[in-house]
Amino acid sequence: MAKPLIVIVGRPNVGKSTLFNRMTGTHSAIVEDFPGVTRDRNYLDAEWEGKSYMLVDTGGFYLDPPEDIFAQAKEQALFAVEEGDIIIHLLDGKDGLTPADMELARLIRTSGKQVIWLVNKIDAPVRDSRLYDFYAIGSEELYPVSAATGYGYDDFMERLGALLPEYHEEKSEFPRIAVVGRPNVGKSTLVNALTGKKRMVVSPVAGTTRDAIDSICTFHGKKYVIIDTAGLRKKGKIGYSLERFSMVRAVRSIEKCDVALVVFDMSEGITDQDLKVAGMVKDYSKGSIFLLNKWDLVSEPEAAFKHLIPDLHRRAWFSEYSPAITISGVSKKRITKVFPVIDTIMEQRRKRIPTGELNRFFGEVIERFSIPMYKGKAVKMYYMTQVGIEPPTFVIFANYRDAIKDSHLRYLERKLREYFGFEGTPLKIYVRSKRRDGE
């Protein structure tokens, strides 16, 4: 099953972003004391008492939007209601119930979704009487909270936790491959070429694919699940709420895949947004292949390849382990080369290094490893063990964990790749403190 999607909706300036920040433990949403600040949707993974979910913060719902940008915010709120699994309708305890609240509540009810009605800006028991006006919305269950101070928050989250289903990461008999990239780079054309089917609508208009669609693909008797996702677009250029919400769908597709095919449009070159998509794949610890699409449109391809690949790995330094393949989705040139690379990455993601072999490697590496003194004490790293796969995950035991910096871990990662490969997959390396007797 997919991770549950929880959507916060409400009028402008009722405190949606403040609640979003509290529920995710971040300050990622812009919070200002005037309406209309949050016009794009924010989304983050979150957890409550062991239950995982994705939380979405929306722009404000207007009954009669004064401008086109606010009309889009209204549209995105309605689309979020359609897509969400649980809806949090946030109301303003200071302003009281308004016609816009009533209309939004009516629209939510028609969706048939689970709803929690939350009355914000109530920061003490003496103000609970403000709830009475809100029963006219038609719910017998209202929760008073202060998103800013945390008053009533635990009671609300206990209710939300009771509604959340148990989430278990999806496992498939076949490798799950997400096709991702910014709009109009040729993802659907590529999927059609890989599967031999015209299942997706293919159009030169950016944003045609607004859903994530799964297809079964067979190559030399092996089966793969191919997921075509909506294009990821820079926030400032997203026009319609349907495209805004497609970003959430694309993230969910990345989350459930094993390997992501990050598609670049080489007729336009490598853009910052391409790199952000690649970074998103890295953040979710998925395997990745860079597909340089529309290569048939590149002039002097041999010369271009020689300088472009090093430049790509320099700019995408965080994912320099990702192999790159030049392809054309339209002519189907070299597209079958992706399958052996997918097989290799799946094998690398599941690789386990025997403890003895790993520590022989570790012993050789730390002999050439210099770490400065920490608070006047010598820093020692004792041993390394592999604790997980998909992606390969390692733990180093040292006497002073805080002395081991990111630069040290990056060096170790490079050496792990030199010795053991791990092509196409990120690695996770953690440090734990452990003192030996006499230290």
C-alpha positions in Angstrom: 0.0 0.0 0.0 1.1 3.6 -0.6 2.1 5.8 2.3 -1.1 7.6 3.6 -1.5 11.1 2.3 -2.7 13.7 4.9 -3.8 17.0 3.5 -4.3 20.3 5.5 -6.9 22.6 3.9 -8.6 25.8 5.1 -9.1 29.5 4.4 -6.1 31.8 4.1 -4.3 32.7 7.3 -5.9 30.1 9.6 -2.5 28.6 10.5 -2.1 25.8 8.0 1.6 26.3 7.6 2.2 26.6 11.3 0.4 23.3 11.9 2.4 21.7 9.0 5.6 22.8 10.6 4.6 21.4 14.0 3.5 18.0 12.5 6.7 17.6 10.5 9.1 19.0 13.1 10.4 21.5 10.5 10.2 25.2 9.5 9.9 24.5 5.8 6.6 26.3 5.2 6.6 30.1 5.0 4.7 31.5 7.9 3.6 35.2 7.7 0.7 37.0 9.3 -1.2 37.9 6.1 -3.3 35.8 3.7 -2.1 34.1 0.6 1.6 33.5 1.5 1.5 29.7 0.9 0.5 29.5 -2.7 2.5 26.4 -3.6 2.0 23.1 -1.9 4.5 21.8 0.6 4.9 18.1 1.2 7.0 16.2 3.6 7.2 12.7 5.1 6.3 12.6 8.8 5.6 10.0 11.6 3.5 9.7 14.7 4.1 6.9 17.2 5.6 4.7 14.6 3.1 5.3 11.9 4.4 7.0 8.7 2.5 9.3 6.4 3.1 12.1 3.9 1.7 15.5 4.9 0.7 18.2 2.4 0.2 21.9 3.1 -2.1 23.7 0.6 -2.7 27.3 -0.3 -5.8 29.0 1.1 -9.4 28.2 0.0 -11.2 31.3 -1.2 -15.0 31.4 -1.6 -14.7 34.2 -4.3 -11.0 34.4 -5.3 -9.9 38.1 -5.9 -7.2 37.2 -8.4 -6.2 34.4 -10.7 -3.3 33.3 -8.4 -5.8 32.8 -5.6 -8.2 31.0 -7.9 -5.4 28.5 -8.5 -4.9 28.2 -4.7 -8.6 27.3 -4.4 -8.3 24.8 -7.2 -5.3 23.1 -5.6 -7.0 22.8 -2.3 -10.0 21.1 -4.0 -7.7 18.8 -5.9 -5.8 17.9 -2.7 -9.1 16.9 -1.1 -9.7 14.6 -4.1 -6.2 13.0 -3.7 -5.8 12.9 0.1 -6.6 9.9 2.3 -7.3 12.0 5.4 -8.3 15.6 5.3 -7.6 18.1 8.1 -10.0 21.0 7.8 -8.4 23.8 9.8 -10.7 26.5 11.2 -9.8 29.9 12.8 -11.0 30.0 16.4 -10.6 33.8 16.5 -12.5 34.7 13.3 -15.3 32.3 13.9 -17.2 30.3 11.3 -17.4 31.9 7.8 -19.3 31.2 4.6 -16.0 30.0 3.0 -15.6 27.5 5.9 -19.1 26.2 5.3 -18.6 25.8 1.6 -15.3 24.0 2.0 -16.8 21.7 4.6 -19.6 20.9 2.1 -17.1 20.1 -0.6 -15.1 17.9 1.7 -18.1 15.9 2.7 -18.9 15.1 -1.0 -15.5 13.5 -1.3 -16.4 10.8 1.2 -12.9 11.1 2.8 -12.0 10.8 6.5 -12.0 14.3 7.9 -10.8 15.9 11.2 -12.2 19.3 11.9 -9.6 21.3 13.9 -10.3 24.7 15.4 -7.0 26.6 15.7 -5.8 29.6 17.8 -7.3 28.2 21.0 -4.4 28.3 23.4 -6.1 27.7 26.8 -9.1 25.8 28.3 -10.9 29.1 29.0 -11.1 29.6 25.2 -12.7 26.2 24.5 -16.0 27.9 24.5 -15.2 29.3 21.1 -15.9 25.8 19.8 -19.6 26.2 20.1 -20.0 28.4 17.0 -18.3 25.8 14.9 -20.7 22.9 15.6 -22.9 24.6 12.9 -20.4 23.0 10.4 -22.2 19.7 11.0 -19.5 17.7 12.9 -20.0 16.4 16.4 -16.2 16.1 16.8 -14.2 19.3 16.9 -10.6 19.5 18.2 -9.4 22.8 19.8 -5.7 23.4 19.2 -3.1 26.0 19.1 -0.7 25.2 16.3 1.7 27.9 17.6 1.9 26.8 21.2 0.9 23.1 21.0 -2.2 23.3 23.2 -4.5 20.4 22.4 -2.0 19.0 19.9 -1.6 15.6 21.4 -5.3 14.9 21.6 -5.6 15.8 17.9 -2.7 13.6 16.9 -4.1 10.7 18.9 -7.2 11.0 16.8 -5.2 11.2 13.6 -3.1 8.2 14.7 -6.2 6.1 15.2 -7.2 6.9 11.6 -3.8 6.1 10.1 -3.5 2.7 8.5 -0.4 0.6 9.1 2.1 1.4 6.4 4.5 -1.2 5.1 6.9 -0.4 2.3 5.7 -2.1 -0.9 7.6 -5.1 -2.1 7.3 -6.5 -5.5 8.2 -9.7 -7.1 9.8 -7.7 -9.9 12.1 -4.7 -9.8 10.1 -1.4 -9.6 11.5 1.2 -12.0 10.3 4.9 -11.7 10.8 7.1 -14.8 11.2 10.6 -13.5 12.3 14.0 -14.7 11.0 17.5 -15.4 8.0 17.9 -17.8 8.4 17.2 -21.5 11.7 15.4 -21.4 10.2 12.4 -23.0 9.3 10.1 -20.1 6.0 8.8 -21.6 7.6 8.2 -25.0 10.3 6.2 -23.3 7.8 4.1 -21.3 5.9 3.4 -24.4 9.1 2.3 -26.1 10.2 0.1 -23.2 6.8 -1.6 -22.9 5.9 -1.7 -26.5 2.5 -0.2 -25.7 0.9 3.1 -26.2 -0.6 3.2 -22.8 0.4 6.8 -22.0 -0.9 9.8 -23.8 2.2 11.4 -25.6 2.0 15.1 -26.3 4.5 17.9 -26.8 2.5 19.9 -24.2 4.4 19.9 -20.8 2.4 18.2 -18.0 0.4 15.8 -20.1 1.1 12.9 -17.7 -0.5 13.8 -14.4 -0.7 10.4 -12.8 1.8 7.7 -12.0 1.0 4.6 -14.1 2.4 1.2 -13.7 3.2 -1.1 -16.6 4.8 -4.5 -16.8 7.7 -4.8 -19.1 9.5 -8.0 -20.2 13.1 -8.2 -21.5 14.7 -11.5 -22.2 12.3 -13.3 -20.0 12.7 -11.0 -17.0 9.9 -8.8 -15.8 10.1 -5.2 -14.6 7.4 -2.8 -13.2 7.8 0.5 -15.0 6.2 3.6 -13.3 5.7 6.6 -15.4 5.4 9.7 -13.3 4.3 13.3 -13.8 7.0 15.8 -14.5 8.7 17.7 -11.7 8.6 21.4 -12.3 10.3 24.4 -10.7 7.9 25.8 -8.1 7.7 29.3 -9.6 6.7 28.0 -13.0 4.0 25.6 -12.0 0.7 26.9 -13.5 -2.2 24.7 -12.5 -2.9 22.9 -9.3 -3.1 19.6 -11.2 0.5 19.9 -12.1 1.4 21.0 -8.6 -0.1 17.9 -7.1 1.6 15.8 -9.7 4.9 16.5 -7.9 3.5 14.7 -4.8 2.6 11.8 -7.0 6.1 11.7 -8.5 7.7 11.8 -5.1 5.4 8.9 -4.0 6.6 6.9 -7.1 10.2 7.6 -6.3 9.5 6.4 -2.7 8.2 3.0 -3.8 10.7 2.3 -6.6 13.9 0.3 -6.5 15.7 2.2 -9.3 14.8 5.6 -10.9 15.5 6.4 -14.5 16.3 10.1 -14.4 15.5 11.4 -17.8 17.4 14.5 -19.2 16.3 16.3 -22.4 19.7 16.7 -24.2 18.2 19.1 -26.8 18.0 21.6 -23.9 21.1 20.4 -22.0 21.4 19.8 -18.2 19.3 22.2 -16.1 19.2 22.9 -12.4 15.8 21.3 -12.2 17.2 18.1 -13.7 19.8 18.1 -10.8 17.0 18.6 -8.3 15.1 15.6 -9.5 18.3 13.5 -9.3 18.8 14.9 -5.8 15.3 13.8 -4.8 16.1 10.2 -5.9 19.3 10.4 -3.8 17.4 11.7 -0.8 15.1 8.6 -1.0 18.2 6.3 -1.2 17.1 4.8 -4.5 19.3 3.4 -7.3 19.5 5.7 -10.3 20.5 5.7 -14.0 20.9 9.0 -15.9 19.2 8.7 -19.3 20.3 11.3 -21.7 17.3 11.4 -24.0 16.8 12.9 -27.4 20.5 12.2 -28.1 19.6 12.0 -31.8 19.1 15.8 -31.7 22.6 16.5 -30.4 25.1 17.8 -33.0 28.5 16.1 -33.0 27.5 13.5 -30.4 30.9 11.9 -30.0 32.5 15.2 -29.0 29.5 16.1 -26.9 29.7 12.8 -25.0 33.4 13.3 -24.1 32.8 16.6 -22.3 29.2 16.1 -21.2 29.5 13.0 -19.0 32.3 14.4 -16.8 30.3 17.7 -16.5 27.2 15.8 -15.5 28.9 13.9 -12.8 30.7 17.0 -11.6 27.4 18.9 -11.3 25.5 15.9 -9.9 28.4 15.1 -7.5 26.1 13.7 -4.9 25.1 11.0 -7.3 28.4 10.4 -9.2 27.9 6.7 -8.9 25.0 6.8 -11.3 25.8 5.4 -14.8 24.7 7.5 -17.8 23.3 6.2 -21.0 22.5 8.1 -24.2 19.2 7.2 -25.7 16.4 8.3 -28.0 12.9 7.4 -26.9 11.4 8.2 -30.3 13.8 6.1 -32.4 14.2 3.5 -29.5 18.0 3.8 -29.9 19.9 2.1 -27.1 16.9 1.9 -24.8 17.3 -1.8 -24.2 20.8 -1.1 -22.7 19.0 0.1 -19.5 17.9 -3.4 -18.5 21.3 -5.0 -17.9 22.3 -1.9 -15.9 19.1 -2.1 -13.9 19.9 -5.8 -13.1 23.4 -4.7 -12.0 22.1 -2.0 -9.7 19.6 -4.3 -8.1 22.4 -6.8 -7.5 24.6 -4.0 -6.0 21.8 -2.8 -3.8 21.4 -6.3 -2.3 25.1 -6.9 -1.9 26.4 -8.0 1.5 30.1 -7.8 2.3 31.3 -10.6 4.7 32.4 -9.1 8.0 35.9 -10.4 7.8 36.4 -9.0 4.3 34.9 -5.7 5.3 37.2 -5.3 8.3 40.3 -6.2 6.3 39.3 -3.4 3.9 38.6 -1.1 6.9 41.9 -1.9 8.5 43.8 -1.0 5.3 41.9 2.2 4.8 42.2 3.6 8.3 46.0 3.1 8.2 46.0 5.9 5.7 43.3 7.9 7.6 44.2 10.9 9.7 41.7 12.4 12.1 42.7 15.3 14.4 42.6 15.0 18.1 39.2 15.5 19.7 39.2 17.5 23.0 42.8 16.5 23.5 42.1 12.8 22.9 43.2 10.5 20.1 40.3 9.4 17.9 40.1 5.7 17.2 37.8 3.9 14.8 37.6 0.2 15.8 35.6 -1.7 13.2 32.9 -1.5 10.6 29.9 -3.7 10.0 27.2 -3.9 7.4 23.7 -3.6 8.9 21.4 -3.4 5.9 20.8 -3.6 2.2 18.7 -1.7 -0.3 20.6 0.5 0.1 23.8 -1.0 1.5 24.1 0.4 5.0 27.2 0.4 7.3 28.0 1.4 10.8 31.4 2.4 12.1 32.3 2.1 15.8 34.6 4.8 17.2 35.5 6.2 20.6 34.3 9.8 19.7 31.4 9.9 17.2 31.4 13.7 16.9 35.0 13.6 15.8 34.1 11.8 12.6 33.1 14.4 10.0 31.2 14.2 6.7 34.4 14.6 4.8 35.7 11.4 6.5 32.6 9.5 5.6 32.8 10.7 2.0 36.3 9.4 1.8 35.3 6.0 3.2 32.4 5.8 0.7 34.8 6.4 -2.2 37.1 3.6 -0.9 34.1 1.3 -0.4 33.2 1.8 -4.1 36.8 1.3 -5.2 36.9 -2.0 -3.4 33.4 -3.4 -3.8 31.6 -1.5 -6.6 28.1 -0.5 -5.5 27.4 0.9 -9.0 24.2 3.0 -9.3 23.2 2.9 -5.6 23.7 5.3 -2.7 25.4 4.0 0.5 24.5 4.9 4.0 27.3 5.1 6.6 26.6 5.9 10.3 29.0 6.3 13.2 28.3 5.0 16.7 30.3 5.6 19.9 32.0 2.7 21.6 34.7 2.9 24.2 37.3 0.2 24.7 38.4 -0.8 28.3 41.0 1.6 29.6 39.9 4.6 27.4 
